């Protein structure tokens, strides 16, 4: 069980890589209903000034929180989740893209039995989500 007494600020609680392909984007489009063609057609993405096909922002956001939900063992313990979209994830037609998520304890609150988990979400050498923070409830964990 994960209790507040077992954690310290700075602890890495989860780390995961997610491989994205153009197929991943098409599947996500079907699941989400977001069929904006910048997410699967290079010609359209380039015509609107983008460098190429981009992963859906909400897909990136959803992937980023998953390691925390897995670590805490119950997605219902996620009390709050916020991010700022800072850079797009370009998904190459041949090589795809890999998104790396590192989750660290940023703050512990013994009174409320919560932990703020700070996420570093990167693609290549660049951070793609800024101020990505997940608040989790540790009470009774």
C-alpha positions as CSV (number, residue, x, y, z in Angstrom):
1,X,0.0,0.0,0.0
2,X,1.1,3.5,-0.7
3,X,0.9,5.8,2.3
4,X,2.1,9.3,2.7
5,X,4.7,8.2,5.2
6,X,6.4,6.1,2.5
7,X,7.0,9.1,0.2
8,X,9.4,12.0,0.1
9,X,9.4,15.1,-2.1
10,X,11.5,14.3,-5.1
11,X,10.8,10.6,-5.2
12,X,10.2,9.2,-8.7
13,X,7.0,7.2,-8.4
14,X,6.5,6.3,-12.1
15,X,8.3,6.4,-15.4
16,X,7.1,5.2,-18.8
17,X,7.6,5.6,-22.5
18,X,4.7,5.6,-24.9
19,X,5.3,4.8,-28.6
20,X,2.9,6.6,-31.0
21,X,2.3,5.8,-34.6
22,X,0.0,7.2,-37.2
23,X,-2.2,4.2,-36.5
24,X,-2.4,5.2,-32.9
25,X,-3.6,8.7,-34.0
26,X,-6.3,7.2,-36.2
27,X,-7.5,4.9,-33.5
28,X,-7.6,7.8,-31.0
29,X,-9.5,9.9,-33.5
30,X,-12.1,7.2,-33.8
31,X,-12.4,6.8,-30.0
32,X,-12.5,10.6,-29.3
33,X,-14.4,11.8,-32.4
34,X,-11.6,14.3,-33.2
35,X,-11.1,13.7,-36.9
36,X,-9.2,17.0,-37.5
37,X,-7.0,16.0,-40.4
38,X,-3.8,17.6,-39.0
39,X,-3.7,14.5,-36.9
40,X,-3.2,12.1,-39.8
41,X,-2.5,14.0,-43.0
42,X,0.9,15.7,-43.6
43,X,-0.4,17.8,-46.5
44,X,-3.2,19.3,-44.4
45,X,-0.9,19.9,-41.4
46,X,1.7,21.6,-43.6
47,X,-0.9,23.7,-45.4
48,X,-1.9,25.3,-42.1
49,X,1.7,26.0,-41.1
50,X,2.5,23.0,-39.0
51,X,5.7,21.0,-39.5
52,X,3.8,17.7,-39.9
53,X,1.2,15.5,-38.3
54,X,0.6,16.2,-34.6
55,X,-0.6,13.9,-31.9
56,X,-3.9,15.0,-30.3
57,X,-3.2,17.2,-27.2
58,X,-5.8,15.2,-25.2
59,X,-4.1,11.9,-26.2
60,X,-0.8,13.3,-24.9
61,X,-2.5,14.5,-21.7
62,X,-4.2,11.1,-21.2
63,X,-1.0,9.2,-21.7
64,X,0.9,11.4,-19.3
65,X,-1.5,10.7,-16.3
66,X,-1.7,6.9,-16.9
67,X,1.6,6.0,-15.1
68,X,0.3,7.9,-12.0
69,X,-3.1,6.2,-12.1
70,X,-1.3,2.8,-12.4
71,X,1.1,3.7,-9.5
72,X,-1.7,4.7,-7.2
73,X,-3.7,1.7,-8.1
74,X,-7.1,3.4,-8.6
75,X,-7.8,6.2,-11.1
76,X,-10.5,7.4,-8.7
77,X,-7.7,8.6,-6.4
78,X,-6.8,11.2,-8.9
79,X,-8.3,14.3,-7.4
80,X,-7.1,16.9,-9.8
81,X,-5.0,17.0,-13.0
82,X,-3.8,20.0,-14.9
83,X,-1.4,20.7,-17.7
84,X,-0.3,23.5,-20.1
85,X,0.3,22.4,-23.7
86,X,3.7,23.9,-24.6
87,X,4.9,22.0,-27.7
88,X,3.3,19.6,-30.1
89,X,4.3,15.9,-30.5
90,X,5.1,15.3,-34.2
91,X,4.4,11.8,-35.3
92,X,6.5,10.8,-38.2
93,X,4.8,8.5,-40.8
94,X,7.7,6.0,-40.6
95,X,9.3,6.3,-37.2
96,X,6.4,7.6,-35.1
97,X,7.2,9.3,-31.9
98,X,8.1,8.3,-28.3
99,X,6.7,10.3,-25.4
100,X,8.5,9.9,-22.1
101,X,6.7,10.5,-18.8
102,X,8.5,10.9,-15.4
103,X,6.3,11.4,-12.3
104,X,7.9,12.8,-9.2
105,X,6.5,13.7,-5.8
106,X,6.3,17.5,-5.8
107,X,4.5,18.1,-2.5
108,X,3.0,16.1,0.4
109,X,0.1,17.3,2.6
110,X,-0.3,15.2,5.7
111,X,-3.4,17.0,6.8
112,X,-5.4,16.1,3.6
113,X,-3.4,12.9,2.9
114,X,-2.7,14.1,-0.6
115,X,0.4,14.2,-2.8
116,X,1.1,16.5,-5.7
117,X,2.8,14.5,-8.4
118,X,4.7,16.6,-10.9
119,X,5.0,15.2,-14.4
120,X,7.8,15.8,-16.9
121,X,6.5,14.9,-20.3
122,X,8.9,15.0,-23.2
123,X,9.2,14.1,-26.8
124,X,12.8,14.0,-28.1
125,X,14.7,16.5,-26.0
126,X,11.8,18.9,-25.5
127,X,9.1,19.1,-22.8
128,X,5.6,19.0,-24.4
129,X,3.5,19.6,-21.3
130,X,4.2,22.4,-18.8
131,X,3.2,22.6,-15.2
132,X,1.7,19.1,-15.5
133,X,0.5,18.2,-12.0
134,X,-1.6,15.4,-10.6
135,X,-3.1,15.6,-7.1
136,X,-3.7,12.1,-5.7
137,X,-5.6,11.1,-2.5
138,X,-3.5,8.7,-0.3
139,X,-6.0,8.3,2.5
140,X,-6.7,4.7,3.0
141,X,-4.4,3.7,0.2
